[in-house]
Amino acid sequence: MRAIVNTIYGPPEVLQLKEVEKPTPKNNEVLIKIHATTVNRTDCGFRKPEYLIVRLISGIFKPKKTILGSELAGEIEAIGSNVKSFKPGDQVFGLSTYNFGTHAEYICIPESKSITLKPVNISYEEAAAVCDGAFLALANIKKIDFTNAPEILINGASGSIGVASVQLARHYGAKITAVCNTGSLELIKSLGADFVIDYTKEDFTENGKFYDVVLDVVGKSSFFRCRKILNPGGLYFSSELGYLSQNIYLALLTPLFPGRKVHFPIPKDRKEDIQFFKELIEAGNYKAVIDRTYSLEQIVEATKYVETGQKTGNVVIRID
Ligand SMILES: NC(=O)c1ccc[n+]([C@@H]2O[C@H](COP(=O)([O-])OP(=O)(O)OC[C@H]3O[C@@H](n4cnc5c(N)ncnc54)[C@H](OP(=O)(O)O)[C@@H]3O)[C@@H](O)[C@H]2O)c1
């Protein structure tokens, strides 16, 4: 089968299209023919690790997993002898987070992992562009008390985690102020933001408004900048470790004191979350946001675009 292989860490050019052996499912696994996947920031972070923690997980000098890609949508081609919940021909979508391997024509995944039947009302390309941003967003959303319709500011609302955060926070009934670029204002309003702020024209920390929660899902601000716009007891989340990994330490220290707190949840993908995304999509309450679509052969180009940090939503790879 064709796959994108990287045997060394480095720039996008280390990604090479190769013929590799097609996997065979073990007793508890399904073999999926992948029709669409994505290039996301996690792929980029594991291809050229910036943080030591990534090398500790992925290999100190070279990657242990040589095929990246964590999102998928495709069709089950074969099943292992113990598999009960899927059958050949089922259309599925989901995640292979941290195990990667979706930048390929086929993958084997245990049936118990984060895959489920694809929503019936969307294409493979749309289905591939849901789960990574949504599960990363959900890790934060789960820590928020939505009982009294909290005021939430979402910085970086046009990224993959951003478009998911807006839609999930709207689903749970928050009042949302979203910060994004000029070109994304209408899109972000259509996804459910009550107010939008153009970050190229206005500093959201300087307009005198206060929030119960700040979700900095692009990691471009900091707790120290946002503390003044948080109501007493307010929560700050970031998708980045921050300067000197401060968000880790702040998440450990701020709960020990009264006042505003930093949360830095470690995201974990779960099958029931993928099923929840399917239900939201089929009920018309969640939309995949796709910026560009590339072929598998164009993965270097796709990766370079993702690394501009300027994508809107998701970048899809179509596998014909
Ligand atoms: N915690 C985790 O496990 C984890 C996993 C994956 C990714 N991440 C991190 O999460 C962040 C978001 O990733 P992503 O894939 O959702 O999106 P992304 O590709 O990093 O974000 C792209 C979007 O953010 C907007 N943006 C850039 N600078 C901004 C600013 N100063 N204020 C507001 N918006 C701004 C961009 O708009 P413009 O076009 O105007 O620049 C673009 O639409 C990244 O920093 C990534 O490294 C964390």
The ligand as an ORCA input file, in Angstrom:
! r2SCAN-3c Opt
* xyz 0 1
  N      -2.534     20.787     23.646
  C      -2.451     19.905     22.637
  O      -2.476     18.683     22.827
  C      -2.344     20.403     21.229
  C      -2.517     19.528     20.160
  C      -2.494     20.055     18.880
  C      -2.253     21.405     18.705
  N      -2.013     22.209     19.773
  C      -1.739     23.640     19.619
  O      -2.981     24.291     19.541
  C      -2.854     25.478     18.765
  C      -3.999     25.561     17.800
  O      -3.924     24.582     16.799
  P      -5.031     24.554     15.661
  O      -4.689     23.440     14.764
  O      -6.356     24.626     16.287
  O      -4.908     25.881     14.886
  P      -3.733     26.661     14.195
  O      -3.388     26.131     12.906
  O      -2.601     26.775     15.084
  O      -4.440     28.079     14.163
  C      -4.737     28.691     13.034
  C      -5.689     29.835     13.248
  O      -5.325     30.656     14.373
  C      -5.445     32.036     13.980
  N      -4.536     32.917     14.708
  C      -3.206     33.074     14.530
  N      -2.732     33.999     15.389
  C      -3.777     34.444     16.109
  C      -3.920     35.391     17.154
  N      -2.886     36.075     17.636
  N      -5.136     35.583     17.671
  C      -6.218     34.898     17.220
  N      -6.143     34.005     16.217
  C      -4.939     33.754     15.676
  C      -5.053     31.979     12.533
  O      -5.560     33.127     11.890
  P      -4.601     33.951     10.867
  O      -4.824     33.315      9.545
  O      -5.061     35.351     10.979
  O      -3.169     33.811     11.348
  C      -5.667     30.693     12.016
  O      -6.975     30.820     11.530
  C      -1.473     25.407     18.130
  O      -0.657     26.298     18.849
  C      -1.033     23.995     18.337
  O       0.360     23.869     18.475
  C      -2.099     21.744     21.019
*
